[in-house]
Every structure is written in structure tokens, then in C-alpha cells.
Amino acid sequence: MFSTVLLFREALYGALVIALACSVIGVYVVLRRIVFVGAALAQISSAGIALALWLAGAGIAVGGAANPTVVSLLLTLVAVLFFASGTRGRVPPDATIGITYSVAAAVGILLIAKAASGEAHDIFLSGNILGITRRDTLLLLGVTVPVLGIHAVFYKELLFVSFDRETARTVGYNVRGWDLLLYLTLGVVIASAMQFAGVMLVFNFLVLPAVTGLLLSRSMRGVFLWSILSALVAAFAGFSLSVPFDLPSGPAISAVSGALVMISWGVRRVAAHA
Amino acid sequence: MALVTFDRVTLGYGRRAVLTDISFEIAEGDFLGLVGPNGAGKTTILRALLGSLEPLGGTVTRAPTLRFGYVPQRDQVDYSFPLKVLDVVMMGRYNRIGLGRRPSDDDRRRAREALEHVGIDRLAHRPLADLSGGQKQRTLIARALVGEPNVLVLDEPTTGMDLAATTRILGLVRELHERDGLTVLMVSHALNEVASYVERIALVVDGGFRIGTTDEIMTEPALTQMYGIQVRVDSVDGHRIVVARRRIGESVGTRV
């Protein structure tokens, strides 16, 4: 069974890199209660891929304008600026997120329906993990390493503005600036992972490993470690099961992630009553 | 020496003024209570003081040596973060540590000392979320102290606490003022609580603002004028208690 998995090792490496990047940023996504901002950004990112494919298919754009990653990244960054600005109006913030999610999903599906490239139809749900090449993995690493570097170097600043923004502002932190940095790293990771992992798996990696971490640890360091570990285990186990059993990789990885959350919840319950 | 000076300041949001023509000073060694009902404008003054709200008119001048130690309302902090007490106190050192750098042994020692100072050093490695209201408040005070401030600002430090915890927290704040000579500004909606501890009171009621010593403010004419209802000021064991009169001959104890 494992030899079959090894045939797709480039795809496995790519899935592990995506798992690593999303599981670190996901801790902030869950703790800051911006889970649905993550979902909306994932949906916008997928709409960007659909837009690029439609533009290319219709012969309207060539080069960078027809590159799914480039268009997806640009659209996601625009959305990041919007969400990070924290603009308050008559529409409640969660409704704004809902509108963005809904419209991005609809526009994406409409564009895909008219795109010439048939292979793109799966990106909205299950992605195309098996299609990841060595070049793609290197590209993903090229995004992940700097993003994780930023998070390691500015850990205390990102933590402070996430935990108690008013006090952080009082002692001189540019809270909006740090918010923007966090959202930018989130947007870049989502946009780079989207065309391989799909909406469902990216959203899964942003939420479930962090929840597993929060269930298993009571320190920030522990939450990050458990989040990363559970994402890598889910990616490896889900992928390894999907290949020999001819299952779609994204949903298989998501299912393992869900199982890990349930196990962690059980462990937490047992520990609480011990 | 004045650490903060409000000179004919108008405060508000957008173009809507909430408070007008406010003038006062916070001098070194002051122990000031900023008191008023919810929605009266205390937070607006606080934000202008801390620099997060620009005045619509007038000037707010801060001494170059000014360093605030800010203690937020307890429910402003997110307890779902899995942080230990020492981690939270360490945040008070972050802006001194510098961008991208890690806390040093000296920072850790100072954080420990701050916890000792507020009497909860034994809780250093406990999760913040597990603490009682009073212990959480002491943690936030320790975090403010570890930044070595010269003005300690506390926003509603006793909200939601029982009588015993309230007395202990206010006693700690007074101790920090008397023992360490710290300048203190305490924001509260509970006049009776604050009046027994502070030396001066700034009263904000319905857009009105009045400041003076506790003796000047805790008088029946002054409070009756500010609150717009008849009040009586009594003394119990040296503590002044304000009660609102419903009608002549009958008075009802109330938190004003």
C-alpha cells in the first residue's frame, strides 16, 4: 500500500506543506474568532482561480492575468485589505462576511461553468491534491517559509494585539498594522494553497488542527505544536488512505482531521474527569 | 508637575461633541477617580487621555516622561487564549523588549517581581482562565506595573466583584499609590466605592464635568446639581456614602 502512496509522493509533500502553513495561522483564526473570514477568503480565492480560467478560456487574458495563482492572490489580497480595515457600517460584520462568502461562491461557480478548462470544476470542493508537482511544492514552500518566519519573529506582537488589542494600542502598538500583517499572511497562504487543496481542505486545515491543539494543550506553545502535528498526521494518514482506496484526497484528509478532533475531545473529557 | 493637561477640550465622535470645555490636570502623585454612570463619557475622556481619541477642540498635553500602565476592564481580555499568568504579565514588557526580540531573564525576573508586588506570585504558572475575578484583576495590574509606569490607569477595576474582592482590589490600588508613590487614575461608575479611596474626583454626568477634591465633590449641593436629583451624603466609619432621596423624609440607598 505504501509503495502506491510513494508514487504520488510529490503530492504528499505538497499536502504536508499546506497542512503546516494553515495549521500555524489557523491558531490565530480560531482564537480571534475569524473562522468565517477564513472561509470567505478561501471562497474568494477559489473565485479568483475561476476568473483566471474563464479569462484564459475566453482568450481575454494571457500571461499573469490568466495565471490562477496570480489572479487568486490579487483578489484575496483585496479582500484581506477589506476585512483587515474593520470598517463598521450599517451592515453587521458577520453579515458582511456572509455576503462575501455567498457572492464569491456564486460568481466562482458561474465563471467555472463557462470556463473552457474542464479540470477546474473540482477546485471548489475537493481541490486537486494528486496534481501537485515538485515545482508546486517548491512554490508552496516559497510561500510557507517566509510566512512562518514572520509568525516566529513577530510572535509576541501578533499575540498581544490578538489577546488584548486595547491595551496593546495603549502601549503604542499599531494594532491595525499588525492586524493587516496577520490577514496578509492568511490571505497569501490561502491563495497559494487553494488551487491544490480546494475550499474544503483549506478551510479544514485552518480550523480543525487548531481546535485539536486547543483541546489538548493549555499553553500557546502546546497549541501550536499539537495543531501542526495533527495537521501533518491528518495530511499523511488521509492521503495514504485515499490513494489505495481510490478516494478523493481532500475529503479523506478532512475526515481524518475530524476524527482527530473527536479523539482530542474525548481525551480532554477523560482528563477533566481523572 | 502636571503629567497630563486637558485645556478647554471638546471630545466626541465624527462631528458630534459628547463633552465640551473640559479642563483639568493630572499631577504627579495624584490619586484621581473618574466617576460617572455608564454612557456619560468616562471612556471618551479615558481614550483622549490615553491618546487613542483626538480631541475635536482644545488641547491635551502629555509630559514627555509620561508612561501609562493601563489596566483594562476584565471582560475586555479574551480568556480563551491558553495563556499562563506569567505570559500575560510579560506582555507589559513587550514594548520595552523591542520588535521581534524575545523576553530576557531580566524581563522574566521583573514579571515575577510584579506578581509578587500584587501578592499572586504563587499563581505564575496557572492558566489565566482558571483564576477568580480578583486574581485576574491582580494579574492585569501586575502587567501594567511591569512596564514601569508613572501613571496607573484602571478602567472599572471592580465591576462584577463581590464586596470582599472589591475591598481587596481597591486596597491594593491605594497601597500602590501610598507605598510606591504611583499616580493613579481610576475610572468607575460606582461613586460610593471610589470616594473612600481616591483624593480627587472628576465627575461626568450627562455631558457635565466637575472636578475637585473628594471633600469638594462629596457634598450634597455638588452632587444634587450634577445628578439632577436630591441626594444625601452620610458618613459611616469615616467612609462617605451617597444616598439618593426619593422624596422628602424618605431616602433609598443606591449606587450613584
HADDOCK unambig.tbl for C-alpha pairs under 7 A between the chains (distance, minus, plus):
assign (segid A and resid 31 and name CA) (segid B and resid 80 and name CA) 6.89 0.50 0.50
assign (segid A and resid 31 and name CA) (segid B and resid 81 and name CA) 6.49 0.50 0.50
assign (segid A and resid 153 and name CA) (segid B and resid 100 and name CA) 4.88 0.50 0.50
assign (segid A and resid 154 and name CA) (segid B and resid 100 and name CA) 4.96 0.50 0.50
assign (segid A and resid 160 and name CA) (segid B and resid 91 and name CA) 6.80 0.50 0.50
assign (segid A and resid 163 and name CA) (segid B and resid 77 and name CA) 6.50 0.50 0.50
assign (segid A and resid 163 and name CA) (segid B and resid 78 and name CA) 5.80 0.50 0.50
assign (segid A and resid 163 and name CA) (segid B and resid 81 and name CA) 6.95 0.50 0.50
assign (segid A and resid 164 and name CA) (segid B and resid 77 and name CA) 5.39 0.50 0.50
assign (segid A and resid 164 and name CA) (segid B and resid 78 and name CA) 6.88 0.50 0.50
assign (segid A and resid 167 and name CA) (segid B and resid 70 and name CA) 6.46 0.50 0.50
assign (segid A and resid 167 and name CA) (segid B and resid 72 and name CA) 6.71 0.50 0.50
assign (segid A and resid 170 and name CA) (segid B and resid 50 and name CA) 6.28 0.50 0.50
assign (segid A and resid 171 and name CA) (segid B and resid 95 and name CA) 6.99 0.50 0.50
assign (segid A and resid 218 and name CA) (segid B and resid 82 and name CA) 4.96 0.50 0.50
assign (segid A and resid 219 and name CA) (segid B and resid 82 and name CA) 4.89 0.50 0.50
assign (segid A and resid 219 and name CA) (segid B and resid 83 and name CA) 5.67 0.50 0.50
assign (segid A and resid 219 and name CA) (segid B and resid 84 and name CA) 6.99 0.50 0.50
assign (segid A and resid 220 and name CA) (segid B and resid 82 and name CA) 5.67 0.50 0.50
assign (segid A and resid 220 and name CA) (segid B and resid 83 and name CA) 6.42 0.50 0.50
